[in-house]
């Protein structure tokens, strides 16, 4: 049987924190070329949630992101817990971050977060919510607002909403006719 190229000759993982590991892969592209080392960041899979409330608005959250040293507006999101079904993770994250329970959930797709440097996937879902729970209090430092699709489009155009993966989830929701971004 003929060898397949490229092939991984070795893989080394270095845990950086509970959420991140550095992965070094020694990759051989052909028998004539020397192997090269490629690095990536390993994380749990991402969850991105496009949710629609009964009155037709989308919950969005504002929080401080140390990587950017700035506050950002984003969709509800999070990391899938180890072994957790991504759909159930979305239900959990939506309730924790916004106080909205899920009435129905629809998969939008799974994609690569960043093919050049990240080894995880992003699972995007469209959730239909119920009414917000009465006693909901957001996590410290988290602001929850509701935006109409047109308000969200304005936020994207103005640079207020900059999370690229969440823009992808919004596009998937529109392509599957769950929302109209106008």
OpenMM code with the backbone's topology and positions (N, CA, C; nanometers):
from openmm import Vec3, app, unit

residues = "UNK UNK UNK UNK UNK UNK UNK UNK UNK UNK UNK UNK UNK UNK UNK UNK UNK UNK UNK UNK UNK UNK UNK UNK UNK UNK UNK UNK UNK UNK UNK UNK UNK UNK UNK UNK UNK UNK UNK UNK UNK UNK UNK UNK UNK UNK UNK UNK UNK UNK UNK UNK UNK UNK UNK UNK UNK UNK UNK UNK UNK UNK UNK UNK UNK UNK UNK UNK UNK UNK UNK UNK UNK UNK UNK UNK UNK UNK UNK UNK UNK UNK UNK UNK UNK UNK UNK UNK UNK UNK UNK UNK UNK UNK UNK UNK UNK UNK UNK UNK UNK UNK UNK UNK UNK UNK UNK UNK UNK UNK UNK UNK UNK UNK UNK UNK UNK UNK UNK UNK UNK UNK UNK UNK UNK UNK UNK UNK UNK UNK UNK UNK UNK UNK UNK UNK UNK UNK UNK UNK UNK UNK UNK UNK UNK UNK UNK UNK UNK UNK UNK UNK UNK UNK UNK UNK UNK UNK UNK UNK UNK UNK UNK UNK UNK UNK UNK UNK UNK UNK UNK UNK UNK UNK UNK UNK UNK UNK UNK UNK UNK UNK".split()
positions = [
    Vec3(0.0845, -0.1197, 0.0000),
    Vec3(0.0000, 0.0000, 0.0000),
    Vec3(0.0885, 0.1253, 0.0000),
    Vec3(0.0568, 0.2185, -0.0822),
    Vec3(0.1336, 0.3411, -0.0978),
    Vec3(0.1073, 0.4376, 0.0182),
    Vec3(0.2155, 0.5049, 0.0656),
    Vec3(0.1998, 0.6044, 0.1716),
    Vec3(0.1195, 0.7230, 0.1207),
    Vec3(0.0424, 0.7812, 0.2063),
    Vec3(-0.0362, 0.9011, 0.1727),
    Vec3(0.0394, 1.0253, 0.2175),
    Vec3(0.0339, 1.1289, 0.1363),
    Vec3(0.1021, 1.2541, 0.1669),
    Vec3(0.0019, 1.3668, 0.1673),
    Vec3(0.0157, 1.4683, 0.2467),
    Vec3(0.1139, 1.4783, 0.3537),
    Vec3(0.0806, 1.3848, 0.4695),
    Vec3(0.1775, 1.3666, 0.5575),
    Vec3(0.1525, 1.2828, 0.6745),
    Vec3(0.2134, 1.3473, 0.7981),
    Vec3(0.1511, 1.3200, 0.9097),
    Vec3(0.1971, 1.3718, 1.0384),
    Vec3(0.2991, 1.2721, 1.0931),
    Vec3(0.4228, 1.3177, 1.1110),
    Vec3(0.5279, 1.2307, 1.1661),
    Vec3(0.5230, 1.2280, 1.3182),
    Vec3(0.4888, 1.3439, 1.3778),
    Vec3(0.4788, 1.3505, 1.5235),
    Vec3(0.3846, 1.4635, 1.5619),
    Vec3(0.3357, 1.4550, 1.6851),
    Vec3(0.2436, 1.5562, 1.7381),
    Vec3(0.2775, 1.5736, 1.8861),
    Vec3(0.3012, 1.6972, 1.9272),
    Vec3(0.3317, 1.7256, 2.0674),
    Vec3(0.2339, 1.8307, 2.1178),
    Vec3(0.1734, 1.8034, 2.2329),
    Vec3(0.0770, 1.8958, 2.2927),
    Vec3(0.1332, 1.9530, 2.4220),
    Vec3(0.1228, 2.0864, 2.4366),
    Vec3(0.1674, 2.1538, 2.5582),
    Vec3(0.0489, 2.2308, 2.6148),
    Vec3(0.0044, 2.1913, 2.7335),
    Vec3(-0.1092, 2.2586, 2.7961),
    Vec3(-0.0642, 2.3950, 2.8492),
    Vec3(-0.1361, 2.4987, 2.8064),
    Vec3(-0.1050, 2.6356, 2.8470),
    Vec3(-0.1944, 2.6790, 2.9629),
    Vec3(-0.3218, 2.6404, 2.9567),
    Vec3(-0.4207, 2.6756, 3.0584),
    Vec3(-0.5311, 2.5704, 3.0517),
    Vec3(-0.6320, 2.5814, 3.1387),
    Vec3(-0.7434, 2.4850, 3.1283),
    Vec3(-0.8179, 2.4928, 2.9941),
    Vec3(-0.7986, 2.6031, 2.9199),
    Vec3(-0.8744, 2.6235, 2.7969),
    Vec3(-0.7915, 2.6145, 2.6696),
    Vec3(-0.6589, 2.6165, 2.6821),
    Vec3(-0.5745, 2.6281, 2.5633),
    Vec3(-0.4548, 2.5330, 2.5714),
    Vec3(-0.4218, 2.4721, 2.4569),
    Vec3(-0.2967, 2.3978, 2.4447),
    Vec3(-0.2305, 2.4351, 2.3132),
    Vec3(-0.0990, 2.4279, 2.3112),
    Vec3(-0.0230, 2.4523, 2.1894),
    Vec3(0.0085, 2.3154, 2.1292),
    Vec3(-0.0195, 2.2991, 2.0007),
    Vec3(0.0045, 2.1726, 1.9330),
    Vec3(0.1127, 2.1946, 1.8271),
    Vec3(0.2201, 2.1176, 1.8352),
    Vec3(0.3276, 2.1220, 1.7357),
    Vec3(0.3196, 1.9927, 1.6549),
    Vec3(0.3013, 2.0079, 1.5234),
    Vec3(0.2934, 1.8918, 1.4349),
    Vec3(0.4115, 1.8921, 1.3399),
    Vec3(0.4786, 1.7788, 1.3310),
    Vec3(0.5856, 1.7619, 1.2340),
    Vec3(0.5205, 1.6997, 1.1102),
    Vec3(0.5199, 1.7747, 1.0001),
    Vec3(0.4484, 1.7348, 0.8794),
    Vec3(0.5478, 1.7078, 0.7669),
    Vec3(0.5318, 1.5926, 0.7055),
    Vec3(0.6120, 1.5549, 0.5898),
    Vec3(0.5204, 1.5605, 0.4676),
    Vec3(0.5579, 1.6425, 0.3688),
    Vec3(0.4726, 1.6606, 0.2510),
    Vec3(0.5048, 1.5632, 0.1376),
    Vec3(0.6282, 1.5156, 0.1334),
    Vec3(0.6664, 1.4135, 0.0348),
    Vec3(0.7958, 1.3496, 0.0827),
    Vec3(0.8313, 1.2334, 0.0271),
    Vec3(0.9553, 1.1683, 0.0726),
    Vec3(1.0808, 1.2484, 0.0383),
    Vec3(1.0703, 1.3366, -0.0590),
    Vec3(1.1867, 1.4145, -0.1016),
    Vec3(1.2079, 1.5410, -0.0187),
    Vec3(1.1068, 1.5837, 0.0544),
    Vec3(1.1162, 1.7090, 0.1297),
    Vec3(1.1369, 1.6801, 0.2784),
    Vec3(1.2170, 1.7654, 0.3449),
    Vec3(1.2309, 1.7479, 0.4903),
    Vec3(1.0996, 1.7860, 0.5605),
    Vec3(1.0758, 1.7216, 0.6722),
    Vec3(0.9555, 1.7530, 0.7514),
    Vec3(0.9662, 1.8944, 0.8072),
    Vec3(0.8492, 1.9586, 0.8251),
    Vec3(0.8426, 2.0936, 0.8807),
    Vec3(0.7521, 2.0917, 1.0026),
    Vec3(0.7771, 2.1835, 1.0954),
    Vec3(0.6964, 2.1951, 1.2166),
    Vec3(0.5903, 2.3026, 1.1953),
    Vec3(0.4649, 2.2683, 1.2254),
    Vec3(0.3524, 2.3623, 1.2183),
    Vec3(0.2868, 2.3672, 1.3563),
    Vec3(0.2545, 2.4887, 1.3993),
    Vec3(0.1927, 2.5076, 1.5306),
    Vec3(0.0459, 2.5476, 1.5152),
    Vec3(-0.0337, 2.5006, 1.6091),
    Vec3(-0.1736, 2.5434, 1.6153),
    Vec3(-0.2140, 2.5540, 1.7615),
    Vec3(-0.3267, 2.6197, 1.7826),
    Vec3(-0.3834, 2.6352, 1.9156),
    Vec3(-0.4993, 2.5378, 1.9277),
    Vec3(-0.4962, 2.4584, 2.0324),
    Vec3(-0.6041, 2.3635, 2.0587),
    Vec3(-0.6973, 2.4178, 2.1657),
    Vec3(-0.8259, 2.4123, 2.1380),
    Vec3(-0.9297, 2.4529, 2.2338),
    Vec3(-1.0482, 2.3595, 2.2166),
    Vec3(-1.1391, 2.3655, 2.3114),
    Vec3(-1.2653, 2.2951, 2.2933),
    Vec3(-1.3412, 2.3612, 2.1793),
    Vec3(-1.4380, 2.2928, 2.1222),
    Vec3(-1.5173, 2.3488, 2.0129),
    Vec3(-1.5987, 2.4681, 2.0612),
    Vec3(-1.6164, 2.5651, 1.9709),
    Vec3(-1.6975, 2.6841, 1.9972),
    Vec3(-1.8441, 2.6557, 1.9687),
    Vec3(-1.9301, 2.7315, 2.0351),
    Vec3(-2.0736, 2.7303, 2.0086),
    Vec3(-2.1148, 2.8730, 1.9761),
    Vec3(-2.1878, 2.8922, 1.8663),
    Vec3(-2.2401, 3.0245, 1.8299),
    Vec3(-2.3911, 3.0129, 1.8172),
    Vec3(-2.4615, 3.1058, 1.8795),
    Vec3(-2.6065, 3.0963, 1.8904),
    Vec3(-2.6740, 3.2180, 1.8273),
    Vec3(-2.7507, 3.1928, 1.7242),
    Vec3(-2.8392, 3.2943, 1.6684),
    Vec3(-2.9760, 3.2621, 1.7273),
    Vec3(-3.0213, 3.3456, 1.8190),
    Vec3(-3.1483, 3.3200, 1.8868),
    Vec3(-3.2498, 3.4275, 1.8479),
    Vec3(-3.3741, 3.3868, 1.8421),
    Vec3(-3.4817, 3.4808, 1.8096),
    Vec3(-3.5883, 3.4711, 1.9174),
    Vec3(-3.6185, 3.5860, 1.9790),
    Vec3(-3.7182, 3.5914, 2.0855),
    Vec3(-3.8585, 3.5922, 2.0229),
    Vec3(-3.9614, 3.5663, 2.1023),
    Vec3(-4.0976, 3.5664, 2.0481),
    Vec3(-4.1375, 3.6969, 1.9793),
    Vec3(-4.0738, 3.8103, 2.0199),
    Vec3(-4.1089, 3.9377, 1.9564),
    Vec3(-4.0180, 3.9704, 1.8368),
    Vec3(-3.9374, 3.8727, 1.7910),
    Vec3(-3.8593, 3.8902, 1.6694),
    Vec3(-3.7256, 3.9605, 1.6846),
    Vec3(-3.6741, 3.9656, 1.8073),
    Vec3(-3.5441, 4.0291, 1.8281),
    Vec3(-3.4380, 3.9243, 1.8626),
    Vec3(-3.3126, 3.9648, 1.8457),
    Vec3(-3.1985, 3.8760, 1.8687),
    Vec3(-3.1243, 3.9174, 1.9958),
    Vec3(-3.1082, 3.8269, 2.0917),
    Vec3(-3.0265, 3.8606, 2.2081),
    Vec3(-2.8798, 3.8720, 2.1674),
    Vec3(-2.8135, 3.9792, 2.2127),
    Vec3(-2.6703, 3.9972, 2.1934),
    Vec3(-2.6099, 4.0322, 2.3282),
    Vec3(-2.4816, 4.0039, 2.3437),
    Vec3(-2.4150, 4.0289, 2.4713),
    Vec3(-2.2927, 4.1168, 2.4496),
    Vec3(-2.2658, 4.1993, 2.5489),
    Vec3(-2.1468, 4.2864, 2.5471),
    Vec3(-2.0613, 4.2439, 2.6649),
    Vec3(-1.9324, 4.2215, 2.6356),
    Vec3(-1.8410, 4.1835, 2.7422),
    Vec3(-1.6996, 4.2274, 2.7075),
    Vec3(-1.6165, 4.2348, 2.8103),
    Vec3(-1.4769, 4.2731, 2.7907),
    Vec3(-1.3990, 4.1519, 2.7413),
    Vec3(-1.3208, 4.1705, 2.6347),
    Vec3(-1.2383, 4.0653, 2.5771),
    Vec3(-1.0911, 4.1026, 2.5949),
    Vec3(-1.0224, 4.0402, 2.6926),
    Vec3(-0.8819, 4.0730, 2.7164),
    Vec3(-0.7927, 4.0571, 2.5924),
    Vec3(-0.8223, 3.9626, 2.5042),
    Vec3(-0.7394, 3.9446, 2.3840),
    Vec3(-0.7395, 4.0704, 2.2978),
    Vec3(-0.8507, 4.1422, 2.2960),
    Vec3(-0.8612, 4.2665, 2.2185),
    Vec3(-0.8420, 4.3911, 2.3048),
    Vec3(-0.8452, 4.3716, 2.4371),
    Vec3(-0.8395, 4.4825, 2.5323),
    Vec3(-0.9520, 4.5821, 2.5057),
    Vec3(-1.0711, 4.5258, 2.4822),
    Vec3(-1.1868, 4.6100, 2.4492),
    Vec3(-1.3165, 4.5342, 2.4793),
    Vec3(-1.4248, 4.6107, 2.4903),
    Vec3(-1.5580, 4.5509, 2.4999),
    Vec3(-1.6069, 4.5190, 2.3596),
    Vec3(-1.6797, 4.4098, 2.3450),
    Vec3(-1.7354, 4.3721, 2.2152),
    Vec3(-1.8807, 4.3301, 2.2295),
    Vec3(-1.9568, 4.3532, 2.1230),
    Vec3(-2.0925, 4.2994, 2.1118),
    Vec3(-2.0819, 4.1686, 2.0347),
    Vec3(-2.1497, 4.0661, 2.0834),
    Vec3(-2.1421, 3.9335, 2.0232),
    Vec3(-2.2756, 3.8628, 2.0367),
    Vec3(-2.2885, 3.7542, 1.9650),
    Vec3(-2.4003, 3.6630, 1.9873),
    Vec3(-2.3721, 3.5862, 2.1159),
    Vec3(-2.4751, 3.5299, 2.1784),
    Vec3(-2.4480, 3.4378, 2.2886),
    Vec3(-2.3608, 3.3242, 2.2342),
    Vec3(-2.2646, 3.2827, 2.3131),
    Vec3(-2.1695, 3.1826, 2.2651),
    Vec3(-2.0953, 3.1226, 2.3832),
    Vec3(-2.0099, 3.0270, 2.3518),
    Vec3(-1.9278, 2.9668, 2.4560),
    Vec3(-1.8501, 2.8498, 2.4005),
    Vec3(-1.7942, 2.7728, 2.4918),
    Vec3(-1.7221, 2.6530, 2.4547),
    Vec3(-1.8077, 2.5322, 2.4888),
    Vec3(-1.8057, 2.4327, 2.4025),
    Vec3(-1.8740, 2.3070, 2.4325),
    Vec3(-1.7940, 2.2373, 2.5422),
    Vec3(-1.8614, 2.1884, 2.6426),
    Vec3(-1.7915, 2.1149, 2.7468),
    Vec3(-1.7512, 1.9788, 2.6912),
    Vec3(-1.6451, 1.9216, 2.7453),
    Vec3(-1.5936, 1.7938, 2.6981),
    Vec3(-1.7046, 1.6881, 2.6982),
    Vec3(-1.7305, 1.6271, 2.5838),
    Vec3(-1.8327, 1.5240, 2.5716),
    Vec3(-1.9752, 1.5754, 2.5603),
    Vec3(-1.9939, 1.7063, 2.5627),
    Vec3(-2.1278, 1.7652, 2.5578),
    Vec3(-2.1784, 1.7733, 2.4143),
    Vec3(-2.3042, 1.7388, 2.3941),
    Vec3(-2.3674, 1.7568, 2.2638),
    Vec3(-2.3732, 1.9076, 2.2356),
    Vec3(-2.3252, 1.9526, 2.1184),
    Vec3(-2.3243, 2.0964, 2.0907),
    Vec3(-2.4618, 2.1628, 2.1010),
    Vec3(-2.5677, 2.0944, 2.0603),
    Vec3(-2.7019, 2.1529, 2.0702),
    Vec3(-2.7387, 2.1777, 2.2168),
    Vec3(-2.7076, 2.0816, 2.3027),
    Vec3(-2.7367, 2.0996, 2.4455),
    Vec3(-2.6495, 2.2090, 2.5043),
    Vec3(-2.5260, 2.2200, 2.4572),
    Vec3(-2.4394, 2.3282, 2.5024),
    Vec3(-2.4968, 2.4643, 2.4661),
    Vec3(-2.5585, 2.4734, 2.3479),
    Vec3(-2.6212, 2.5999, 2.3065),
    Vec3(-2.7396, 2.6339, 2.3961),
    Vec3(-2.8200, 2.5349, 2.4281),
    Vec3(-2.9326, 2.5589, 2.5213),
    Vec3(-2.8795, 2.6142, 2.6536),
    Vec3(-2.7754, 2.5494, 2.7061),
    Vec3(-2.7162, 2.5887, 2.8337),
    Vec3(-2.6599, 2.7307, 2.8257),
    Vec3(-2.5796, 2.7578, 2.7225),
    Vec3(-2.5162, 2.8896, 2.7087),
    Vec3(-2.6195, 3.0010, 2.6934),
    Vec3(-2.7232, 2.9781, 2.6118),
    Vec3(-2.8247, 3.0815, 2.5916),
    Vec3(-2.8929, 3.1174, 2.7237),
    Vec3(-2.9305, 3.0176, 2.8002),
    Vec3(-2.9969, 3.0425, 2.9282),
    Vec3(-2.9018, 3.1116, 3.0260),
    Vec3(-2.7774, 3.0636, 3.0361),
    Vec3(-2.6803, 3.1229, 3.1286),
    Vec3(-2.6492, 3.2677, 3.0946),
    Vec3(-2.6312, 3.2965, 2.9659),
    Vec3(-2.5883, 3.4306, 2.9272),
    Vec3(-2.7015, 3.5308, 2.9140),
    Vec3(-2.8211, 3.4856, 2.8743),
    Vec3(-2.9282, 3.5802, 2.8427),
    Vec3(-3.0547, 3.5639, 2.9249),
    Vec3(-3.0725, 3.4486, 2.9869),
    Vec3(-3.1957, 3.4227, 3.0611),
    Vec3(-3.3104, 3.3746, 2.9738),
    Vec3(-3.2831, 3.3466, 2.8471),
    Vec3(-3.3879, 3.2990, 2.7569),
    Vec3(-3.3823, 3.1469, 2.7436),
    Vec3(-3.4938, 3.0794, 2.7728),
    Vec3(-3.4985, 2.9342, 2.7525),
    Vec3(-3.5208, 2.9025, 2.6045),
    Vec3(-3.4802, 2.7844, 2.5642),
    Vec3(-3.4934, 2.7415, 2.4246),
    Vec3(-3.6235, 2.6635, 2.4059),
    Vec3(-3.7017, 2.7045, 2.3042),
    Vec3(-3.8229, 2.6296, 2.2665),
    Vec3(-3.7948, 2.5327, 2.1534),
    Vec3(-3.7084, 2.5724, 2.0594),
    Vec3(-3.6733, 2.4876, 1.9457),
    Vec3(-3.5307, 2.5198, 1.9040),
    Vec3(-3.4624, 2.4180, 1.8523),
    Vec3(-3.3225, 2.4365, 1.8119),
    Vec3(-3.3010, 2.3749, 1.6738),
    Vec3(-3.2277, 2.4486, 1.5900),
    Vec3(-3.2032, 2.4060, 1.4518),
    Vec3(-3.0545, 2.4202, 1.4218),
    Vec3(-2.9881, 2.3132, 1.3785),
    Vec3(-2.8459, 2.3251, 1.3441),
    Vec3(-2.8270, 2.4087, 1.2186),
    Vec3(-2.7274, 2.4955, 1.2221),
    Vec3(-2.6927, 2.5773, 1.1052),
    Vec3(-2.5704, 2.5220, 1.0340),
    Vec3(-2.4858, 2.4505, 1.1057),
    Vec3(-2.3676, 2.3916, 1.0449),
    Vec3(-2.2483, 2.3929, 1.1377),
    Vec3(-2.1507, 2.3141, 1.1010),
    Vec3(-2.0240, 2.3072, 1.1731),
    Vec3(-1.9149, 2.3438, 1.0750),
    Vec3(-1.8225, 2.4291, 1.1189),
    Vec3(-1.7169, 2.4773, 1.0303),
    Vec3(-1.5867, 2.4898, 1.1085),
    Vec3(-1.4791, 2.5136, 1.0371),
    Vec3(-1.3500, 2.5389, 1.1002),
    Vec3(-1.3479, 2.6829, 1.1494),
    Vec3(-1.2973, 2.7016, 1.2702),
    Vec3(-1.2894, 2.8378, 1.3252),
    Vec3(-1.1815, 2.9189, 1.2529),
    Vec3(-1.0655, 2.8594, 1.2328),
    Vec3(-0.9541, 2.9241, 1.1612),
    Vec3(-0.8637, 2.8115, 1.1131),
    Vec3(-0.8653, 2.7827, 0.9847),
    Vec3(-0.7938, 2.6667, 0.9313),
    Vec3(-0.6421, 2.6776, 0.9436),
    Vec3(-0.5895, 2.7966, 0.9602),
    Vec3(-0.4459, 2.8141, 0.9677),
    Vec3(-0.3861, 2.7988, 1.1062),
    Vec3(-0.4636, 2.8266, 1.2121),
    Vec3(-0.4046, 2.8280, 1.3460),
    Vec3(-0.4867, 2.7611, 1.4556),
    Vec3(-0.6152, 2.7390, 1.4352),
    Vec3(-0.6985, 2.6796, 1.5397),
    Vec3(-0.7427, 2.5400, 1.4975),
    Vec3(-0.7375, 2.4459, 1.5907),
    Vec3(-0.7726, 2.3083, 1.5557),
    Vec3(-0.9151, 2.2706, 1.5960),
    Vec3(-0.9897, 2.3654, 1.6473),
    Vec3(-1.1266, 2.3339, 1.6899),
    Vec3(-1.2277, 2.3702, 1.5811),
    Vec3(-1.3512, 2.3389, 1.6079),
    Vec3(-1.4637, 2.3661, 1.5175),
    Vec3(-1.5582, 2.4656, 1.5845),
    Vec3(-1.6425, 2.5267, 1.5023),
    Vec3(-1.7493, 2.6123, 1.5549),
    Vec3(-1.8812, 2.5515, 1.5110),
    Vec3(-1.9684, 2.5280, 1.6082),
    Vec3(-2.1013, 2.4720, 1.5848),
    Vec3(-2.2016, 2.5869, 1.5969),
    Vec3(-2.2705, 2.6167, 1.4887),
    Vec3(-2.3673, 2.7265, 1.4885),
    Vec3(-2.5083, 2.6710, 1.4883),
    Vec3(-2.5936, 2.7331, 1.5693),
    Vec3(-2.7331, 2.6895, 1.5827),
    Vec3(-2.8256, 2.8102, 1.5823),
    Vec3(-2.9460, 2.7875, 1.5323),
    Vec3(-3.0538, 2.8850, 1.5429),
    Vec3(-3.1481, 2.8343, 1.6507),
    Vec3(-3.1755, 2.9193, 1.7507),
    Vec3(-3.2643, 2.8817, 1.8611),
    Vec3(-3.3844, 2.9740, 1.8652),
    Vec3(-3.5014, 2.9156, 1.8759),
    Vec3(-3.6239, 2.9916, 1.9024),
    Vec3(-3.6399, 2.9924, 2.0533),
    Vec3(-3.6578, 3.1105, 2.1107),
    Vec3(-3.6638, 3.1200, 2.2568),
    Vec3(-3.8075, 3.1307, 2.3067),
    Vec3(-3.8205, 3.1058, 2.4356),
    Vec3(-3.9420, 3.1407, 2.5067),
    Vec3(-3.9225, 3.2793, 2.5659),
    Vec3(-4.0108, 3.3184, 2.6554),
    Vec3(-3.9954, 3.4463, 2.7248),
    Vec3(-3.8817, 3.4361, 2.8257),
    Vec3(-3.8159, 3.5471, 2.8495),
    Vec3(-3.7042, 3.5499, 2.9441),
    Vec3(-3.7504, 3.5120, 3.0836),
    Vec3(-3.6690, 3.4365, 3.1558),
    Vec3(-3.7057, 3.3974, 3.2915),
    Vec3(-3.7103, 3.5224, 3.3802),
    Vec3(-3.8029, 3.5225, 3.4748),
    Vec3(-3.8290, 3.6415, 3.5557),
    Vec3(-3.7123, 3.6877, 3.6410),
    Vec3(-3.6431, 3.5967, 3.7048),
    Vec3(-3.5406, 3.6357, 3.8016),
    Vec3(-3.3990, 3.6362, 3.7426),
    Vec3(-3.3863, 3.6520, 3.6106),
    Vec3(-3.2542, 3.6458, 3.5475),
    Vec3(-3.1684, 3.7658, 3.5834),
    Vec3(-3.0440, 3.7366, 3.6212),
    Vec3(-2.9435, 3.8397, 3.6455),
    Vec3(-2.8202, 3.7994, 3.5647),
    Vec3(-2.7736, 3.8862, 3.4739),
    Vec3(-2.6562, 3.8512, 3.3932),
    Vec3(-2.5304, 3.8353, 3.4785),
    Vec3(-2.4362, 3.7594, 3.4255),
    Vec3(-2.3067, 3.7434, 3.4916),
    Vec3(-2.2434, 3.8809, 3.5096),
    Vec3(-2.1629, 3.8991, 3.6143),
    Vec3(-2.0937, 4.0283, 3.6304),
    Vec3(-2.0107, 4.0609, 3.5057),
    Vec3(-2.0211, 4.1849, 3.4605),
    Vec3(-1.9458, 4.2298, 3.3436),
    Vec3(-2.0113, 4.1986, 3.2104),
    Vec3(-2.1263, 4.1333, 3.2124),
    Vec3(-2.1969, 4.0968, 3.0891),
    Vec3(-2.3231, 4.1814, 3.0766),
    Vec3(-2.3407, 4.2437, 2.9612),
    Vec3(-2.4612, 4.3208, 2.9326),
    Vec3(-2.5387, 4.2471, 2.8242),
    Vec3(-2.6683, 4.2334, 2.8442),
    Vec3(-2.7538, 4.1655, 2.7454),
    Vec3(-2.8506, 4.2675, 2.6878),
    Vec3(-2.8591, 4.2738, 2.5573),
    Vec3(-2.9542, 4.3612, 2.4875),
    Vec3(-3.0270, 4.2789, 2.3816),
    Vec3(-3.1360, 4.3341, 2.3336),
    Vec3(-3.2092, 4.2737, 2.2222),
    Vec3(-3.1977, 4.3674, 2.1032),
    Vec3(-3.1688, 4.3100, 1.9871),
    Vec3(-3.1546, 4.3901, 1.8656),
    Vec3(-3.2428, 4.3322, 1.7563),
    Vec3(-3.3032, 4.4185, 1.6794),
    Vec3(-3.3746, 4.3711, 1.5608),
    Vec3(-3.2690, 4.3318, 1.4571),
    Vec3(-3.3073, 4.2504, 1.3595),
    Vec3(-3.2098, 4.2184, 1.2547),
    Vec3(-3.1521, 4.3440, 1.1880),
    Vec3(-3.2343, 4.4452, 1.1624),
    Vec3(-3.1810, 4.5660, 1.0971),
    Vec3(-3.0867, 4.6427, 1.1900),
    Vec3(-3.1140, 4.6448, 1.3189),
    Vec3(-3.0217, 4.7084, 1.4131),
    Vec3(-2.8872, 4.6353, 1.4149),
    Vec3(-2.8925, 4.5029, 1.4090),
    Vec3(-2.7698, 4.4242, 1.4083),
    Vec3(-2.6891, 4.4493, 1.2799),
    Vec3(-2.7574, 4.4603, 1.1678),
    Vec3(-2.6891, 4.4933, 1.0420),
    Vec3(-2.6195, 4.6289, 1.0548),
    Vec3(-2.6858, 4.7261, 1.1142),
    Vec3(-2.6240, 4.8582, 1.1343),
    Vec3(-2.5014, 4.8487, 1.2238),
    Vec3(-2.5093, 4.7647, 1.3275),
    Vec3(-2.3949, 4.7471, 1.4177),
    Vec3(-2.2769, 4.6828, 1.3444),
    Vec3(-2.3042, 4.5908, 1.2548),
    Vec3(-2.1980, 4.5274, 1.1755),
    Vec3(-2.1353, 4.6307, 1.0821),
    Vec3(-2.2191, 4.7057, 1.0127),
    Vec3(-2.1681, 4.8059, 0.9181),
    Vec3(-2.0870, 4.9152, 0.9868),
    Vec3(-2.1248, 4.9520, 1.1091),
    Vec3(-2.0551, 5.0594, 1.1800),
    Vec3(-1.9288, 5.0112, 1.2519),
    Vec3(-1.9076, 4.8801, 1.2575),
    Vec3(-1.7914, 4.8270, 1.3271),
    Vec3(-1.8130, 4.8034, 1.4750),
    Vec3(-1.9372, 4.8165, 1.5218),
    Vec3(-1.9697, 4.7887, 1.6623),
    Vec3(-1.9737, 4.6390, 1.6914),
    Vec3(-2.0158, 4.5612, 1.5948),
    Vec3(-2.0279, 4.4149, 1.6072),
    Vec3(-1.9194, 4.3560, 1.5173),
    Vec3(-1.8109, 4.3025, 1.5780),
    Vec3(-1.6928, 4.2670, 1.4986),
    Vec3(-1.6556, 4.1194, 1.5032),
    Vec3(-1.7299, 4.0369, 1.5734),
    Vec3(-1.6946, 3.8958, 1.5881),
    Vec3(-1.7225, 3.8235, 1.4561),
    Vec3(-1.6175, 3.7949, 1.3800),
    Vec3(-1.6310, 3.7384, 1.2453),
    Vec3(-1.7054, 3.6047, 1.2443),
    Vec3(-1.6748, 3.5166, 1.3407),
    Vec3(-1.7436, 3.3868, 1.3433),
    Vec3(-1.8929, 3.4035, 1.3674),
    Vec3(-1.9301, 3.5053, 1.4418),
    Vec3(-2.0719, 3.5282, 1.4671),
    Vec3(-2.1402, 3.5867, 1.3443),
    Vec3(-2.0660, 3.6651, 1.2670),
    Vec3(-2.1219, 3.7117, 1.1394),
    Vec3(-2.1471, 3.5924, 1.0481),
    Vec3(-2.0598, 3.4937, 1.0523),
    Vec3(-2.0806, 3.3713, 0.9749),
    Vec3(-2.2047, 3.2963, 1.0196),
    Vec3(-2.2283, 3.2887, 1.1511),
    Vec3(-2.3481, 3.2224, 1.2027),
    Vec3(-2.4737, 3.2977, 1.1580),
    Vec3(-2.4675, 3.4310, 1.1591),
    Vec3(-2.5816, 3.5101, 1.1124),
    Vec3(-2.6089, 3.4840, 0.9644),
    Vec3(-2.5032, 3.4770, 0.8852),
    Vec3(-2.5197, 3.4482, 0.7428),
    Vec3(-2.5825, 3.3101, 0.7223),
    Vec3(-2.5368, 3.2105, 0.7978),
    Vec3(-2.5963, 3.0771, 0.7872),
    Vec3(-2.7447, 3.0796, 0.8230),
    Vec3(-2.7803, 3.1560, 0.9267),
    Vec3(-2.9214, 3.1658, 0.9668),
    Vec3(-3.0037, 3.2309, 0.8566),
    Vec3(-2.9469, 3.3300, 0.7895),
    Vec3(-3.0192, 3.3931, 0.6787),
    Vec3(-3.0286, 3.2989, 0.5587),
    Vec3(-2.9192, 3.2320, 0.5255),
    Vec3(-2.9208, 3.1407, 0.4113),
    Vec3(-3.0209, 3.0265, 0.4286),
    Vec3(-3.0478, 2.9915, 0.5534),
    Vec3(-3.1449, 2.8848, 0.5827),
    Vec3(-3.2848, 2.9412, 0.6146),
    Vec3(-3.3016, 3.0717, 0.5875),
    Vec3(-3.4307, 3.1412, 0.5981),
    Vec3(-3.4880, 3.1490, 0.7392),
    Vec3(-3.4009, 3.1492, 0.8411),
    Vec3(-3.4494, 3.1680, 0.9776),
    Vec3(-3.4633, 3.3161, 1.0133),
    Vec3(-3.3776, 3.3997, 0.9528),
    Vec3(-3.3845, 3.5446, 0.9735),
    Vec3(-3.3612, 3.6139, 0.8417),
    Vec3(-3.3974, 3.7425, 0.8374),
    Vec3(-3.3698, 3.8274, 0.7201),
    Vec3(-3.2891, 3.9468, 0.7693),
    Vec3(-3.1637, 3.9544, 0.7263),
    Vec3(-3.0752, 4.0641, 0.7672),
    Vec3(-3.0879, 4.1777, 0.6668),
    Vec3(-3.1690, 4.2750, 0.7009),
    Vec3(-3.1899, 4.3910, 0.6125),
    Vec3(-3.1989, 4.5162, 0.6928),
] * unit.nanometer
topology = app.Topology()
chain = topology.addChain("A")
for resn in residues:
    res = topology.addResidue(resn, chain)
    for name in ("N", "CA", "C"):
        topology.addAtom(name, app.Element.getBySymbol(name[0]), res)
